[in-house]
């Protein structure tokens, strides 16, 4: 397959970005989104409460390269230490004629600063240093609704999927929503969540989980610097090493033989997974140059049941070999300058992929993923009050989906057509139906400048200017083996689809490979100022400008959209002791992901779908055309011609989707180290991306098109229009109560969330609204599939003895809505509603009085980990653990058949049976 190449314009864009970076490094505050450096702020007082000037404050940690960071308090006794790697710090304050003070256990995270408040006493004849063991758990300077995590805490939890941090966060922490393979936070979708590692966008590229040092999940109130993330912001920082050489090896083993309380519906074939994660780190030059290297290998085998029907044949086991590596160099070039090199590689080979009980061995598929990421970070303390962080990265990801036949018969795998049989259920034969190569490349530039100012009248200011520029190219080569598929019901032919490489309505038909590509540039610029007007009140106003531009290769499409967004938050230390915060915020976020939208106009390969004609004995009846470049449109809701019935134009400008967010909350450290809080989050998602079918002219009933003139362009074909209609929206309202304890033998993160989610567009994805105007009454507005009204999420660890610890995950959520879809004969599929979303129309479709709500059962899960540390017993730092998942052995239904018929409402998926995983971790 020949690679897809851009014209010389591509090199022009890259050159322009290089100029942009050079200018950014030499200019002042215009730059960056998404810094991940930590900091410490606070005050030093004497016994009377008066601030002390000139106190030497030193912060040290095993994770901090370059040794202790030293600063001095200003006239107000205020101190700020920036550019810290996340970790646990010890803060020492010393001054002539005053007793020294040491604050231990100061946890520095990502983004929001850790806060300290030190009281120094007059020195006596006895040499003495006052040691304070715990720092306050509540942040009184930020209104962000977030969870702060570290790897050791996550490793001590019995996670369902130990290699999928995104799934762990969605399922185990407040605000997460998961339905099937789709997930999001606080009403947003997965593509609306910013997934960052070391401040870089890594959406779609998995990281080696063992390499992560700390994480921060922000689900609301995160301000101007993340204006282009209307879902959530996830920031991870990887490990950097230390002045000690460390070998850290972990692994686990899962086997389906370690399942309990199974029944006849569970697969009996053996499934197992091996996982090994060795890491080594240490100094190359003490306190100057550190390294960290990590390799993660997973080998999974998923056996399949024998074919009891005699039609499919016994399929081979599916397998996955997954390799992820991380390599990081951290160089403290000078006391004020640090350079970090960060690299990741991912390779995955998945064999014999296909739906169990549906796919014959010869119709199985393969998937190969190859990804590479290289980033460089420069941090510089330009002066005592000016901090610069600049980043540049390149990444490439390639995904190949192909028939498994291509391994054994590469000459013929693209020439055999797939056969589909729908009786008694959908079965796939002969070949896989897809062969694609999807390649994305990205160059990212991130710059951040922070300026710290002090005024006796106007207080402390932390001014931050950021910019992110992300250029991405996308290339897709696509073909359909056998140039289509044929469908039968038993032995009766039903329909046939033929796929073309060109448009045979305009020229002689061609078959085989079709190529599509586009390139995009997305930038986010933000300015904000965390103004600590008094010791107890912090305002953070900000503004951001987000812009995206995309061009399709081979088309004249050039989309350009942008918007300013305002942001304001406030945090007040109401009790003036650093243990209580009242917080609130207003933010607007935008979704500038128009690269995905532009691909919509590239369309799909032209296809012709024809029904079987009994008289002619061929697939020639009611043929309809679909796909093709130029068929789908943007901003033409009345059809491709662009005119309404009365001749007036209907061109609708593509707006940038906006999210309006309001938050209000409070948190109190009720006892030392234990915080209790509550937050109200309101989000309104407006002008959401929605694709609607525009070529069909439906009868008032919505069951059939008009018998004469049923298609606007006079041809029987499907055409979609991508727009941002005014009436596409969804609303998320939630109240979350939380309990947190982050230190000590018992660590807890627990929450209860009451939420309500409704609208007509689910997670900014293509839905049914607008496709059939006659049926829009049912689609117009209702509870969405993520409307879990009640959710309890609790994670905890307990160090019961020096050598024994336990971990717990408890999850409860109330049932979410599901649907009842009816057949639409015109489309020959099950897409019609006969009642509003989430409603069963009952026996009499025309009688609303027998309508009932459709909701899945409530779900309760509990996982348990038991871990033994052999170091207190043998001196060897070795952990052995057992995860017991779904310890309650609940088999609650998680999805049902939603298409009308004899099987409607029957269980499709349930919670898996109770199962166990064994693992270890060794450190030297």
N, C-alpha and C positions, 0 to 999 in steps of 0.2 A: 504494500500500500504506500503510495507516494505521500510524503509529508506535504502539508499545506503551507504555503509561504505567502507572506504579506509583500506588498509593494515597498518601494523606497520610503514611503510615508512612515512606515513603522520605525525605521532608523531615525527619521526626523523627530518623532515623538520621544524616543529614548534619549536623543541628544538634548532635547528641550528639558527633559526631566533632570539630566545631569547639570544643566545650567541652573535649574530650580534649586537643586541641592546646594550647589556652590553659593548661590545667593542667600539661601536660608542660613547657612553656617556663618555668614558674614553680617547678616542683618539682625535687627532687633526683633521686638516681640510680635511676630506674625505667625508663630508656628506651633504645631503638633496636636494630635489627639491621642490620648491613651498612654500617658506615662505610667510606669510601674515601680518607680523608686519609692522607698519608704522614707519617713521622717519622724522626728520627735519635736514636740513643742511643749512649752510649759513656763512656770514661774518659780523663782526662788525667793523666799521671804525669811525675815527674822521672826522671833517669837511674838512680836507685837503685831505682825501682819504687814510690816513695811517691806517693800521690795529692796533687794540687795543688788547693787551694781558691781560688775567686775568679778563675779564668781566664776571660777573655772569649772566647766562641766564637761566630763569625758564620757563617751558612750563606747562600750566594747562588747563584742560578741564573737563567738567562734565562726559565725558566718560572714563577718565583716572583714574584707580584705583591706590591707593597708594599716592595720592596727587601730587603736582607739581614735575616735573622732573627737576633737577638742574645740570648744567654743566658749565664749564668755557672755554673761548676762548683760543686757543694756540698762539704761537708766530706770526702767520699770521692772527690773528683775526678770525680764522676758528672755527666753532662749529658744533657738531653733537649730536643729541639726538635720541636714538634708543629705540626699544621695546615699541612703542606707539600704543594704540588702535585707529583705525580710528575715526575721528571726527573733530570738529572745535576747534582749540586751540587759546589761548592767550599767546603771548611770551613777557616776561618782561626782559629787560637788565638793569643792574645796575652796577655801578662802582664808587669808590671814586672820588669826584671832577668833576663828569660828570652828566649831566642831564639824568634821567632815560628815557627809551624808551619802549613803549608798542606797539607791533604789534598784532592787532586783526584780527580775521577771517582767520587764517591760517588753511587751510583744509588739513588734513593728510589723505592720502588714503592708498592703498595697494601696497607694492612693492617699486616703485620709490619714493624717498624722496621729501617732500615739501621743498621749497627753500625760504630763507629769506635773506634780506640785510638791516642791521640797521646802522644808522648814529647817533652818540652820540655827543652832544655839551658840551662845557665847562660849569660847573655849575655857576649860578649867585646867587645873594642874594635872589632872589625870588624862592621859592620851586616850581618846575615845572616838570611835566612828559609829554613828547611828545607822543601823541597817533597816530598811523598810522592805518587807518581803513581797508585797503585792502592789501592783498598780491598779488604778480604777479600770473597770471593765467597760464603762459607758463613755462614748465619744460625745463631747459637748460642743463640737465645732462643725458638725456636718449633719445634713438632713437625709443622707442616702439611706435607703432601706436595703440592707445587705447582710450577707453571711460571710464570715471570715474563717478560712479553713487552713489546716496544715496537713502535710502528707502523713505524718505519724498518726493523727487522729483518724484520717480516712482509711489508713491501712488497718487500723484496729477495729473497723466496722465490718460486719458481715454483708458486704455489698453483693447485690444480685449479679452484676456484671463488673468484675474487677478491672477490666480493661477499657471500660466505657465510662469516662468521667462525666460526660454530658448526661448520660442516662442516670447516673448516680445522683447528680445534682437535681435533675428534673423530678425524680421520684422521691427524694429524701429531704428536700428543703422547701420552705414556704414559697408559694407562688408558682411552683412547677406544675405543668399540665402535660399529660402523656396519653395519647390515644393511638393504639397500634404502633406504627413506626414513625408517627409524627408527634412532635412535642414543641413546647414553647413555655414562656413565662408571662404571667400577668396579662393574658389576652393576646400576646404576640406570638408569632410563629418562629420556627427554628431559624429561618433565613433572616429574621428580624433581630436575632440575638448576635451580638458581637463576641466572638470567641477569640481571645488574644492569648498568646504566649510571649513573654518578654516584651509586651507592648506591640507585637506584630499580629496582623490578621492571619489566622491559620484555619479559617472556615474550610471544612472538608478534609483537612490533613490531620490524622490522629497523631498524638504525641505519645512517647514512651511514658506510661503512667508513673513508673518508679523514679523518673527524673524530676518530677514536680516537687518543689519545696513548699509552696504555699499557694493558696487560691483565694479569690474574692468574687463572690456572686452578688451583683447589684441588680435588684429587680425593680427599683423605682427611685426617683429623686436623684439621679446621678449627674444631672447638669449638662452644661454646654459642651464639655469636651466629648460627650458621647451623643451628640444631637442626632446622629444618623443610626441610632440603635433603638427603635421603638419597642423592642421586646425586653432585652436585658443585656447586661454587660458581664462577661466572665473574663477575669484576668488571672493568669497563672504565671508564676515565676519559677524557673528551674533551679536546681541545686548548682552551686558554684565550686564546692570543695572547701578546704580549710587548710590550716598550717600543718595538719596531721594527714598522713596517708590513710585512706579508708577503703576497705573492700566491703561492699554491701551487696549480698546476693539473696534474692528472694525467688520464690516459685510456688506453684500450687498444682494440684491434680484434681480433676473432676471426672467422675465416671457414673454413667447411668445406673450401674449396679448399686450405687450408693443412694438410691431412691427408695422411698418407703410409702406405704399406703397407696400403691398404684391400683388401677382398675383396668378393665378390659379395653377401655378407649385409649390407654396410653401406649405409646410405641414401645415395643419390647426389644427392638434392635439396639445394640450397644452403641452408646455415644460417649466419647471421652475427650478431654483436653489436657495437654501438658503445657506448662508455662514456666519459663526461666528468665530471670532478669538480673544479670550481673552488672555491677557498677563499680568503678574505681575512680578515686579522686585524690587530690593532694597538691602540695606545693611543687612548682618547678623552681621558683625562687621565693623564699619565705616572705610573706607579707607583700610580695610584689607581683607574682605570677602564679595563678592557680589553674588547675584543669579539672574537668569532670567529664567522664565518658560512661555511657549507659547503652546497653543493648538488650532488647526485649524480644523474645522468641516465643511464639505460640503455635502449637500444632493441634488441630482439632479434627476429629473424625466423627461424622454423624451417620450412623447406620440407618438403613431404611427397612421397612417391613417387607416381607415377601409378598408378592402379588397374589392375592387370593382370588381375584377375578379371572385370572387366566388371560387377560387382555394386554396388560402392560409389560409383563415380564419382570423378573426380580431386578430392581435397580441397584447399581453399585453404591457404596457409601459416598457421601459428600465429604470433602476434606478442605481444610484451610491451613495454609502455612503463612504466618504473618511475622514479619520482621520490622522492628522499629528501632532506630538508633538516635542518640543525642550526643553531641560533643560540644563542649563549651570551654573557652579559654577566657580568663579574666585577668587583665593586666592593669595594676595600679601604676601607671607610668610615672606620675608625680603625685605628691599629696593632694593635688586638686584636679587631677585628670585620670580617668579610668576608661579603658577600652575593653569591650567584650565581643568576642566572636561566638556566634551561636548557630549550630547546624543540626539539621534533622534529615533522616532518610527513612522512607517507608516503602516496603515491598510486601505485596500480598498475592498469593496464588490460590484461587478457590476453584476446586474441581467438582464436577458432577452436580451443578446447581440446578434445582428445580423443585417444584412443589410436591411434597410427599403425597402419594396416592393419586397423582394427577399426571405425572410426566413419565413417559416410557424411557427406557435407558438410552435409546438412540436420539431422544429429543432433549437431553440434558445440555446444560450450558457451562461455560467456564468464565471466570472473571480474573483479570490480572490488573493489579494496581501498582504503579511506580510513582513515587513522589520524592522531591528533593527540595530542601529549604536551606538557605544560607543568609545569615543576618550579621550586621556589624553595628555596635552601639558605642557611642562616645558620650561620656558624661564629664562635664567640666564645671567646677566651681570658679566662675570667672572672677568673682570678687566675693567678699563676705556676704553680700546680699543679692548675688546674681548667679543663677544655676541654669546650665544649658544641657539638654539631652538631645542628641541627634542620632537617627537610626536609618539604615538602608538595608533592604533585603531583596532577594530574588527567590522565587519559588516556581516549581514546575510540577504538575500532576497529570498523569495519564491513566485512563481507565479503558480497558479493552473488554468488551462483552462479546462472546463468540460462541458458536456451537462447540460442544465438547468433541464433536466429530473432527474439528480442525486439528486436534492433536494427532489423531490416528489416520485421517484421510484429508489432508489439507487441499488436495487437488479438487475434491468433489464436495466439500462441506458447504460451499455456497450455492450448489446447484440442486439441492434436494429440498422440496417444498414441505412445509409442516402441514400435518393433518390434525384437525380438531374434531372431536366427537362429543356431543353434548348429551348423549343418552347412555346411562342414566345420570351421568354427571360429566362435567367438562374433563376430557382426557386429551393429552397431547401426544402425537406420534410423529415418527419419521425424522424430525429435525427440530432444533431450536429455531425460534422465530426471529432472532435478532443477531446482527453482527455490526458492532460499532467500535470506533476508536475516538475517545473524548479526551482532548488535551487542553489544559489551561496553563498559561504562563502569567506571572505577575511580578511587577517591580513596585516596591513600596518605599516611600520616603516619609519619615516621621520626624518632626522637630518640635521641641518644647522648651520654652524659656520661662523661668520663674524669677520674679523680682520681689524681694522682701523689703518692705519699707516700714519705718517706725515714726510715729508722730505723737507727741504728748496730747495733742488736741484730737486727732483723728484715729488714734489707736494703731494696731498692727494690721498690716496689709500683706497678703500673699497674692501677687498678681501673676496670672498664668496665661500665656499666649501659646496656642497650639495649632499645628497644621498636619494633616495627613494627605498625602497624594498616593493613589493606588491606580496603577495602569495595569490592565489585564487584557490578554488576548485569549480567545476561545476558538477552538477548531474541532469540528465534528465530521468524521467520515462514517457514513451509514449505508448499510445495504440490508436487504431481506433475503435470506436463503431461499432459493427457488422462486424468487420474485413474487412471493405472496403466500397465501394459505387457503385451504379449502375446509369447509365445515360440514359435518354430517350429523344426523341424529340417528344413531344406530347405523343402518345401511342406507338411509334416505338422505340424498344430498340437500343441503340447506342453502348455502351461499358460498361465494368465492370472492376473495380480495386479491387483486393484482396490484403490485407496487412497481412504479417506474422510476428511472433515474432522471427523466425529463418530463415534459408535459405533452403527452401524445395528442392532446386536443389542438396543439399548435404546430406539431412536427411529427415526424416518424418516431414511433416509440423506441426508447432505449432503456436498458435494464442495467442493474448492477449498482456500483458505488455512486453516492451523491455526497457532495461536500458543502459544508456551511461553515461560516466563520464570522466573528465580529471582534471588535476591540473597544475598550471603554477606558475612561479616566474619571475617577471619583475623588473629589477633594472635600475635606471638612476643615474649616478654619474656625477657631473659637477664641474668645477672650473672656476671662472671668477674674473676679477679685474676691478672695475670702477676707472680708473686712471684720476684724475683731475690734469693734468699736469700743467695747469695754472688756474687762476681764471675763465677763459672763455672757456676752452677746456677740454672735457672729452672723453677718449677712454675707451672702454670696450671690451677687448679681452676675449675669453673663449673657453673652450673645454669640450665636454661631451662624455661619453661612455654609450650607452644604450644597454641592453642585455635582452633577453627573452628566457626562456626555458619552454617547455611544454611536458607533458607525458599523453597519453591516458590510462585510466584504462582498462585492459584487452587486450591491444595491446602492441607490442614492439616499437611503435612509440615514438621517443624521439627527438624533434626538439630543436635546440639550435642556436640562431643567435644573433649577436651583431655588433655594429659599433661605431666608433669614428666620431664625427661631429665637425667642426670648426665654430666659431662664432666671429664676430667682428662688433662693432658699434662705431659711433662717434657722438658727439653733441657739437656744437659751439655756444656760445653766441656772435653772430656777432656784435651786437651794444653795447656790454659791459654794458648793463643796466638791464639785467635780463628779458628783454621783447621780445627778438628775439632768435630763435634757428634755426640753419641749422643742419639737421640730416641725417644720412644714416647708412645702415647696410648690412651685408652679413651673412646669416645663412643657415645651413643645418639642416633639421629635418628628423627624421625617424619614421616609423610606426611599432613598435614591437609587434603588437597585433596578435601574432601567436597562442594564445589560441583559438581564433575564427577559425583560419586556421586548427588547429589540429582537431577540431570537424568535419571538412569536411571529414576526413578519417574515422571517426566513422560511417559516412554515415547515410542514412535514413533507416527505416525498409524496408526489401525486399518487393517489390510489383510486381504484375503481372497485366498488362493491356491488355485486350482482347476485340476485336471488336465482334459485333453480327454476327453470321453466320445464314443467312436465311434458308439455306438448312438443317442444323443440328438443328436449333432452340435453339442454345446455344451460350454463349460467348466463342468462341473457335478460332476465326479467327485472324490471324496476332498478336498473343500474343507476347508481349515484356516484358522483366524483367528490373527492376531498383532497385536502392538502395542496401543496404546490406553492412556489414563491409568488408573491404578488396577490394571492387570493385573500389571505388574511390582511386585516387593515388595523390602523391605529386612529382612534378618534373619529370614526364614522359609524355611529350607532344606528343610522337608518339604512345602512347597506353600503356596498363598495362604490356605488355610483355617487354617493355623497349628497343625495337630495331626498327630501321628504316627498310624500305623495303629491303635495301641492306645488312641488318644484323648488321650494326654499332649501337652502343649504343646511346641512346638519353637522358640519365640522365642529368637533368638540375638542378643545385644547386638553392635552394630557397634563393633568395637575400632579404635583408631587404629594403623595399621601401624607397626611399630618396626624399626629397623635397628641391630644390635649391631656395633660396629666396634672392631677392635684393630689398632694399627700399631706397628711397631718398625723403626728404621732408623739409618743412620749416613752421614755425609758428611765428606769430607776435601778440603781444598784441597791437592792433591798438588804443584803448582807454582803460582806466583803467577797468579791469574786462571783456574785450571782446577780444577774440582771433580769428584770421583768419589764416587758415593753408591749406596746400596742400601736398599730399603724393602720390608717385608713388610706386606701389607694383607689382613685377614680381615674379611669382612662377612657377616652372617646377616640376611636379610630375612624377617621373621615377620609373620603375620596380614595377608597381602597382600589387597588388594581383588580379589575374584573374583566374576563373575556366572555362575550355574549355572541350567540349565533345570530347572524343578521340576514341571511339569504332567504330563509323560509318565511312564508306568509301564512300564519296559522289561522284556522277557523276560530270563531269565538269559544268553542269548546276546548280547544287546545289538543284535541286528539288527532286531528288530521290537518294537513295544509289545505289551502283553497283548491278545489278541483280544477279550476282554470286559473292560471297565473299564480301557482303556488310558490314560485321562486322569483325573487326580485330581478335577477339578471337573466331569467328565462332558461337557466340551466339547472338541472337537478344536481346540486353540489352543496357542500357544507362550507360556509365561510364564517369565520369568527372575527370579531372586532375587539381589540384591547383598548380599554379606556379606564377612566377614573370617575365614574358617574357620581353625581352629587348625593344620590340616595343609597350608595353602598357604604355601609358603616357597621361597626360593632361597638359594644360598650362592655367594659369590665369594671365591676365595683367589688371591693373586697375589704374586709377587716381582718387583720392578722394579729393575734396575741402571741407573744414569744417569751420563752424562758431560756436563758443562756448561762452556762457555767463553763469557762474555758480553761481553768487551771485546777490543779489538785488531783487527788486520787479518783474523783468522780468528775467527768466532763459531760455536759449535757447541751444539746441544741434541740429544743422542742417548740412546736408552734401549732396553733389552731387557726384555720382560715375559713371564714364564711365568705363565699364569693357568688357572684351572679354574672353570667356572661351571655349576652344575647346580641343578635344582629342578623345580617343576611350574607355576610362574607366571612368564611372561616379561614383564619390565619393568613389572610392575604393571598389566597389561592383561588384558582378558577373554580367557580361553583355553578349552581343551577340557576341562580337568580338572573333574569334577563334573557335566558335562552328561548323561553316560550312565554311571551307576554300574557297569553291567555291563562297560564298556570301560575303567574307571579303572585297571585293572591296567597298561595300556599307558601311561597318562598320568601315573601316580603320581609318578615321579621319574626324571630323566634329564638328559643334557647339553642345555643350552638353545642356541638358535640363535646366541647370541653367544659360544659357547665356542671362542674362538680360543686354542689352547693356547700358541702362541708368537707374539710380535709384536716386530718391530724398527721403531722410528721414529727417523729422523735428519733434522734440518734443519741447514743450515750456510750461511754466507756467507763469501766470501773476497775481500778487496780486493787483487787481484793487482798492480795498479799504481795510481798516483794517479788514472787515468782509466778503469780497467777493473776490474770486479768480477763475481763469479759467485755464484749461489745454487743450493742443492741440496736436494731432498727425496727421501729413500729410505724406502720402506715395504715391510715383509715381514710377512705373517701366515699362519699355518697354516690349513688348511681348517676351516670350521665345519660342524656337522651339518646335514643336511636330512632330509626325511621322504618316506614313501610312503603317500599317502592313498588309501583305498578307498571305493567308493560305499556309502552307507547308503540303502537303498531307502525306508525310512520317511521320511527327511528329503529324499530326492531330491537329495542333494548328496554331494560327495566329502570326507568328514570323518573316516572311520574309520581307526584304526590296526589292524594285525594283528600288530604287534610293538612292543616298547618304543620310546620316542622315539629318533630317530637310528639306527634299525635297519631293515634290509631283511629281511623274513621269509623270503625265498628262494622257491624253487619249491614247497616243501611248507610251507604255513603252520603245520601242526601239528608240524613237526620243528624244534626250536630249534637243532639242530646245524648247519643250513645258513644260520643268520642271519648277516648281515655288517653291519659299521658303515657308515653313509652319511656321507661327508664330502666337501665340495667341494675342489677342488684348492688347493694353496698359492698365495699371491698375492705377486708381486714387482713393485713399481713404482718408477720413478725419473724425477724431473723435474729439468730444468736451466734456469737463467736466466743469460743473458749480458747485462751492462749496461755501457753507456758513459756516463761523465759528461764533458760537454764543457767544464766550467768550467776545468780545468787547461790545456785546449787553446785555448779561445777566450775565456775569461772569462765566458761565459754559463752560468748554473747550470741546465743542461738535461741530463736523463737520457733515454736511449733504451734500451729493453731488448727482448729476445726470450725468451719462455718456451717451452720445448719440453717438452711433457707426454707421459708414457709413452714416454720416449726409447728404451726397450728394445723398443718395438713389440710387447710381449707381448699376446696376445689371450686371456688366461686366462678361463675360465668363472667367472662370479660368481653365477649362479643357474640353476636347472634346473627343468623341469616336475616337480612333486611329486605330481600326481594319477596314479593307476594307469591304465595303458592303453598304447597303442602308442607314445606320445610320452614316457612316463615316463623321467626321467633325462636327457632331451635338453636341450641348452643353450637357455636363454631370454635371458640377458644375458651379455656378455663385457666385458672392459676395452675401452674405446674405442681406436681406432687412435692412433698417434703423431700429434700435432697441435701447431700453433704458435700463439702469440699475440704480437702486437707492441704495445708501449706506450711511454708517455713520462711524464716528470714535470718540470715547470718551476717554479722558485722565483725570486722577485724581492723 
